[in-house]
Amino acid sequence: MCKAIRFKLPGNGILQINGDVIKELSMFKQIESESTEAGGVILGRILKETNHLIIDEITTPFKSDIRKRFYFKRRKESHQKIVDKRWKESDKTENYFGEWHTHAEDNPTPSYVDKDDWKRRVKRDKLFLDFLVSIIVGRESIEVWLTDENEKIIKLKKANV
Amino acid sequence: MNEQIQKCFRDFHDKIRIKDLNREEESNKILREKRDILLNDIKTYFDKKNKDKEPEEKINFKWFNQGSYAMYTGVKPIDDGDFDIDVAIVLNLNKDDYSNSTTVKKWIFEALDTKANRTVLWKKPCITVQYTKAGEEKYHVDFAIYAGENEDGKYYLARGKETSVTAEKRWDESSPKELKEKINNKFQESEERKQFKRIIKFLKRWKEEKFKGENSGTGKPTGIVLTALTYKHFSPCVKNNFTNEIEVDDLDALLYTVTQINNSSIWSEIEVYLPVSPYNNLFSEMTTIQMDMFKEKLIALKTNLEEAQENIDPHEATKLIHKVLGKDFPVIEKEAISERSSRPAVTSSGESA
């Protein structure tokens, strides 16, 4: 059993990555010298009573995506299809939160390419939340960043509930 | 404390509990009727036996409910299993007049072994009447037989089977009434008492789920072991510590109890004593391996409950509890607790490095 991991959001909210998602993300860790970068979209829900954010699903790389040691490109179609499908199946409760990808480093930090991509999405994509959630899976830790409407990028701290 | 999760515990409890024997409920009614027929057979047997005897030589008996029915800690069997009811038969005799306890047990056996629709069995602590339906065990009544007029004023349980070795045919000191009273009177405050009983029932159902199809050889604890463990380690969680208002939290209470049981046996073998005479260690008949198997399952229970308590998503939290307490524990649907949105987000291709 993988434990869920929780992060503090600006304000009082909490963002929780559910155990099953942690397990799935961990399988893409770039441990081996030949393992390539992976990524996909993050799907989640907003809880009614508390406004906490729950991540309970991700998409994983499709054949059409490009995976290199230090580069990942995801194409929109296959991932978007899943976003649409899950939204419908979940009675409109599950929606797109943001993006995840892996890094071949122990404790990940975003590259310029990563940050530019996040800022571009906040401006151009039609998001569900007021910000974009980005997860980078390192070899020893998983980190989360938010990019807000002003293109400000904030790293989230772990929450002790 | 989460209201939604507490509601799941209430619904779970309503599903698993066996309601008061004196109230009308179908499964109880059948058992109660069977019990009364059997008690009547025992009475007829002794009436016959006592005929032509001097008044002081006549054998009489009293009876009362004992076990989980009497303590209101009964749990419905899973998968349409076997219901049971425990009855104490107290005979007006002195154990010292009957060196062989099975002589006395045999009377009850003979009194009951008279009809084709029931199977009467010798068990070490009791005589069991099993009713079957199409070959499946449906329900049974356990008669524990006591000698009630001994020099020390205590009750002694007739143990052993006719075929047992002499050492197993014996009279064991026993306090069925005191046990019943002690469990029922542990908490005076109603919310606390009710939660205490619920925690016992939750652990009993957990046991049935986690030791499914296994016998006691695998470390499966008996109901009385779990009752005694809860009696010793439970502490009520029914009030807000600051406002003192009623705020019932079964998850907290269950986790606390399980944690205390586990902590008590980290450095030593697990043990728990019957809270009444003869105060014996109820784990004394388990081997070290069996105790380890029990503890292993207990730790898994604790880990899942801890994770459930930390989890901020009621759907995930109830899924974790469902995993350990079984299918009767409801899982809160994601859709019921999450906001709806007007459309799915639209995202473009992108890259990372």
Chai-1 contact restraints between the chains, C-beta under 6 A:
chainA,res_idxA,chainB,res_idxB,connection_type,confidence,min_distance_angstrom,max_distance_angstrom,comment,restraint_id
A,K3,B,E307,contact,1.0,0.0,6.0,A-B,restraint_1
A,A4,B,N311,contact,1.0,0.0,6.0,A-B,restraint_2
A,I14,B,I312,contact,1.0,0.0,6.0,A-B,restraint_3
A,Q16,B,I312,contact,1.0,0.0,6.0,A-B,restraint_4
A,Q16,B,D313,contact,1.0,0.0,6.0,A-B,restraint_5
A,N18,B,E316,contact,1.0,0.0,6.0,A-B,restraint_6
A,G39,B,S352,contact,1.0,0.0,6.0,A-B,restraint_7
A,R45,B,S338,contact,1.0,0.0,6.0,A-B,restraint_8
A,I46,B,E339,contact,1.0,0.0,6.0,A-B,restraint_9
A,L47,B,I337,contact,1.0,0.0,6.0,A-B,restraint_10
A,K48,B,I337,contact,1.0,0.0,6.0,A-B,restraint_11
A,K48,B,E339,contact,1.0,0.0,6.0,A-B,restraint_12
A,H52,B,I312,contact,1.0,0.0,6.0,A-B,restraint_13
A,I54,B,D313,contact,1.0,0.0,6.0,A-B,restraint_14
A,F70,B,A353,contact,1.0,0.0,6.0,A-B,restraint_15
A,Y71,B,A353,contact,1.0,0.0,6.0,A-B,restraint_16
A,F72,B,S352,contact,1.0,0.0,6.0,A-B,restraint_17
A,K73,B,E351,contact,1.0,0.0,6.0,A-B,restraint_18
A,R75,B,S349,contact,1.0,0.0,6.0,A-B,restraint_19
A,K76,B,S348,contact,1.0,0.0,6.0,A-B,restraint_20
A,K76,B,S349,contact,1.0,0.0,6.0,A-B,restraint_21
A,V83,B,P344,contact,1.0,0.0,6.0,A-B,restraint_22
A,D84,B,P344,contact,1.0,0.0,6.0,A-B,restraint_23
A,W87,B,P344,contact,1.0,0.0,6.0,A-B,restraint_24
A,D91,B,E335,contact,1.0,0.0,6.0,A-B,restraint_25
A,K92,B,R340,contact,1.0,0.0,6.0,A-B,restraint_26
A,K92,B,S341,contact,1.0,0.0,6.0,A-B,restraint_27
A,T93,B,E335,contact,1.0,0.0,6.0,A-B,restraint_28
A,T93,B,S338,contact,1.0,0.0,6.0,A-B,restraint_29
A,T93,B,R340,contact,1.0,0.0,6.0,A-B,restraint_30
A,N95,B,S341,contact,1.0,0.0,6.0,A-B,restraint_31
A,N95,B,P344,contact,1.0,0.0,6.0,A-B,restraint_32
A,N95,B,A345,contact,1.0,0.0,6.0,A-B,restraint_33
A,Y96,B,A345,contact,1.0,0.0,6.0,A-B,restraint_34
A,Y96,B,T347,contact,1.0,0.0,6.0,A-B,restraint_35
A,H101,B,S352,contact,1.0,0.0,6.0,A-B,restraint_36
A,S111,B,A353,contact,1.0,0.0,6.0,A-B,restraint_37
A,V113,B,A353,contact,1.0,0.0,6.0,A-B,restraint_38
A,D114,B,S352,contact,1.0,0.0,6.0,A-B,restraint_39
A,D117,B,G350,contact,1.0,0.0,6.0,A-B,restraint_40
A,D117,B,E351,contact,1.0,0.0,6.0,A-B,restraint_41
A,D125,B,T347,contact,1.0,0.0,6.0,A-B,restraint_42
A,D125,B,S348,contact,1.0,0.0,6.0,A-B,restraint_43
A,K126,B,A345,contact,1.0,0.0,6.0,A-B,restraint_44
A,K126,B,V346,contact,1.0,0.0,6.0,A-B,restraint_45
A,L127,B,A345,contact,1.0,0.0,6.0,A-B,restraint_46
A,F128,B,S341,contact,1.0,0.0,6.0,A-B,restraint_47
A,F128,B,A345,contact,1.0,0.0,6.0,A-B,restraint_48
A,V161,B,E310,contact,1.0,0.0,6.0,A-B,restraint_49
